[in-house]
Amino acid sequence: MTTMELNTKQVLVTTDDSQLRQIVAANADGILVVDGDGVVRFLNPAAASILGRRVEALVGQDFGYPVLRTERAEIDLHHPDGTHQIAEMRVVDTEWESGPAQLVSLRDITEHRRAQQALRDAEAFNWAILNALTVHLAVLDATGTIVAINDAWRAFARENGDHELRHTGIGVNYFTVCQHATGEHTNEASPVLKGMRDVLVGKLPLFELEYPCHSPTEERWFVLRVVPLRGERPGLLIAHTNVTEQRRMARAVAEAEVLRERLRALERELQNFDRISAGELAQSRRIAAVPMRQRAPLAFSQGVERYRALLEEALQYRAKQTPLPVASLRELGERLGTYEAAPRDVLDLHLAAVRAAGAEAPPARQHAYLEEGRLLVLELMGHLAAHYRSKAVGRTGDPDDTTSGQI
Amino acid sequence: MSTAVVKIVLHLYVAGRTPRAERAIATLRHICERELANFECDLVIVDVLADPQLAEARKILATPTLIKEQPAPSRRIIGDLGADPAELLAALNLPPVSPEAQLSTLP
């Protein structure tokens, strides 16, 4: 090799080295070379910046010999001012000044990790809300596969025999479940499947269906509601809401309305008798204007006690599945009639007795008093009406019967 | 028998009890109990968030950092401490070679 050739090669090496150093210096990632003892032999300005120290303070410093599970690891970097950052560290074997060394690159991932944590927090927050709901919720992807469920969904599945969530858990295709539905849900499966698909393709804004889902021990009703997922990924949100209580209340309201209507009919009947007994009309009106509770308090409280005792008796008879003997309730009706009781007095008496009976009773017993009381008050009202009817007939007499009115 | 009196002192610097720190602690405990079972092994965990002065005095640049304080020479390791105990022990120059063993290797 000539002298000229040697000089040319040295110039090339120097140029390459200089260019390489420029590239390394300009690199946004921190780059360090540590020797076999873990001592920093070289670093670029980005590495000094990530480590929060000056280049001169770090050269010759014991950084540590890197030992990693894989080719990369996350480490926390601690600055002299107490702040710290998260970095991804990558390590490859290299040589430095003819000795073995490690080339360490450090990438600041603090913001990335913070953003990830914020996302995780937001997701945890959302799921905390969804898990607090009693509605059973599942998220399906566009193929019908369940991708997420809330705690209520999970608990309901387990309570109903799907302990391992094999049929209703994440990963199961809900469309397939509907396609192969058997037993009591066969009738709903087909419209549900169509409804879900229509919502998915945008034919329907939402789909709702009320269906029975009785357990061996209780009658249950649910409403299925399907809405599309609003976002970039198409999918569905499935919600099953237990509406048994609402249905029960709606039925109770309907029953109460029937009861009220029957009471109104009885009241009208009583008023008719009142009008018929024209002779005592003025006095009756006066009496009826004052509630029995005020004008005959002792008789009223005796009536409440008697009614309460009859209510207890009625419950015992019901347990034996035999009807309450009519005579005792008729007797109370007639007794109230002698005090010129009006329908509202009967209702007053009924409410006072039910309230007193249920005051310290457990909820199930209170419910039984209400149920039985509904029938009893109607019957009592009937007896009172019958009493007035017989009285009125006795007073006015049948026009064709000359003997009537002389009882 | 002479190996039993050699004391190994390891200081592990972590930042809080994160899963990363817990994994490093578990790795070291495992090594102390198995690979270094014949030695008196003293493992000290230092939380740099709880004791920043100590971390700065020892010039801890990053965590997890493991320092073998004893036996000399001191040795510093950085990273998640790897998955292979043999690799970590080799990097720490552990287990220490007893004087008898050193003599026996002489020609």
Boltz contact constraints between the chains, C-beta under 6 A:
constraints:
  - contact:
      token1: [A, 38]
      token2: [B, 76]
      max_distance: 6.0
  - contact:
      token1: [A, 51]
      token2: [B, 61]
      max_distance: 6.0
  - contact:
      token1: [A, 62]
      token2: [B, 76]
      max_distance: 6.0
  - contact:
      token1: [A, 63]
      token2: [B, 61]
      max_distance: 6.0
  - contact:
      token1: [A, 64]
      token2: [B, 65]
      max_distance: 6.0
  - contact:
      token1: [A, 64]
      token2: [B, 76]
      max_distance: 6.0
  - contact:
      token1: [A, 64]
      token2: [B, 77]
      max_distance: 6.0
  - contact:
      token1: [A, 64]
      token2: [B, 78]
      max_distance: 6.0
  - contact:
      token1: [A, 65]
      token2: [B, 77]
      max_distance: 6.0
  - contact:
      token1: [A, 65]
      token2: [B, 91]
      max_distance: 6.0
  - contact:
      token1: [A, 66]
      token2: [B, 78]
      max_distance: 6.0
  - contact:
      token1: [A, 66]
      token2: [B, 79]
      max_distance: 6.0
  - contact:
      token1: [A, 67]
      token2: [B, 77]
      max_distance: 6.0
  - contact:
      token1: [A, 67]
      token2: [B, 79]
      max_distance: 6.0
  - contact:
      token1: [A, 67]
      token2: [B, 81]
      max_distance: 6.0
  - contact:
      token1: [A, 67]
      token2: [B, 82]
      max_distance: 6.0
  - contact:
      token1: [A, 67]
      token2: [B, 88]
      max_distance: 6.0
  - contact:
      token1: [A, 67]
      token2: [B, 91]
      max_distance: 6.0
  - contact:
      token1: [A, 68]
      token2: [B, 79]
      max_distance: 6.0
  - contact:
      token1: [A, 68]
      token2: [B, 80]
      max_distance: 6.0
  - contact:
      token1: [A, 68]
      token2: [B, 82]
      max_distance: 6.0
  - contact:
      token1: [A, 69]
      token2: [B, 80]
      max_distance: 6.0
  - contact:
      token1: [A, 69]
      token2: [B, 82]
      max_distance: 6.0
  - contact:
      token1: [A, 69]
      token2: [B, 83]
      max_distance: 6.0
  - contact:
      token1: [A, 73]
      token2: [B, 79]
      max_distance: 6.0
  - contact:
      token1: [A, 73]
      token2: [B, 80]
      max_distance: 6.0
  - contact:
      token1: [A, 75]
      token2: [B, 62]
      max_distance: 6.0
  - contact:
      token1: [A, 76]
      token2: [B, 15]
      max_distance: 6.0
  - contact:
      token1: [A, 76]
      token2: [B, 63]
      max_distance: 6.0
  - contact:
      token1: [A, 77]
      token2: [B, 62]
      max_distance: 6.0
  - contact:
      token1: [A, 78]
      token2: [B, 48]
      max_distance: 6.0
  - contact:
      token1: [A, 82]
      token2: [B, 52]
      max_distance: 6.0
